[in-house]
């Protein structure tokens, strides 16, 4: 029984519904989601068959980071799917609330959830082919769910390896011009993609490959960090023809920027080979690994050895001591983390980097120490130093009448230091004197 309209998209319309059989069995949670698919499927029997087969595969994706598909059926001309009901918001909605992007530390768990779902699907031989913010959901408890698995892949498979038609290309161009994120269907070839997130190979009509999902994931990650698409929503072929390159992101570690560049490479053979590798390059660890115990130990060693500031002059001694404590060779991704920590965590010499706290490994280092030892005075002193620097920078912007920048810096700073009295007072003053239009 359809109850509430939840949303519309290029794939169809989604409703909240009551499963009457569950109610009959006195199930306390009879709610499900019903997706009524678009008319393109009704007009093409071959697509219906291909979709049914892919939906069957999607039903086997029993993974916490993929939406659970219950059934695929048809009632007369109406093709529909039933699946678990999710409560929360899509990344598309999340991005509306963060028009300037999110901190690196908040983006990593989202990307990790996406990677876990995609990696599981790739192991099962399923490529998503239409990954975008609207197809990624964050539930109220923080779980990341990838939606519409297998649907776009089924349609791609029905192309029979044809080149994209002129109608599909023109529609892709119109979509890029308007900045839309609609999944495009070409009745001639039954292709399905969203041009702004489609790899060059998808636009050229080549067989789906996991590296297509890597390109889309890199686009989504860049957008989460900045609030902007890396190529201004241009399809990959147009972006390459115009010599477009993504604008560097200063507030993230250098290794993360290199990871994004690798994932956004236009040519498939030069692109990051897997979503797992993309996350390793982005974060310095494997999905699901959490902070390496040795890394935590190194963070404690660095913070306690260097006191308030983590200075490069200690690197040889610390490296020697580290190898004495842990003589076995470290994984490459952990070595990358150590290098970044030693290079950018000096509060005194690298103060300019601290305008974005989550982009600083010093901030993460002190938080890690406090997690292990909530009463650690040195770690609290380090965090206070970061907060005071941010307040000083915001006051400088305010005094030079750079009001918008000052307000943005205070808003972002309060996300990480919500109880800092100075930041709160400055934020209140900015709102009183310059209320948001």
Protein Blocks (a to p, Z undefined) as FASTA:
>chain_A
ZZbdfbdcfkbccdddddfklmmnopablcccdddddfklmmmmklmmmmmmmmmmmmmm
ccfkbccdfbdcdehjbccddddddedddfklmmmmmmnopafklmmmmmmmmmmmmmmm
mmnopafklacfklcccdfkopacdehihklmmmmmmnnopacdfklmmmmmmmmmnopa
bdcddfklopacdfklpcfklmnopacdfklmmmmmmmmmmmmmnopafklopafklmmm
nopacdddfkbcfklmmmmmmmmpmblklpcfbfklmmmmmnopaehklpafklmmmmmm
mmmmnombccfklmmmmmmmmmmmmmcccdfklmmmmmmmmmmmpmklmmmmmmpmmlpm
klmmmmmmmmmmmmlmklmmmmmmmmmmmmmmmmmmmmnopaklmmmmmmmmmmmmmmlm
klmmmmmmmmmmmccZZ
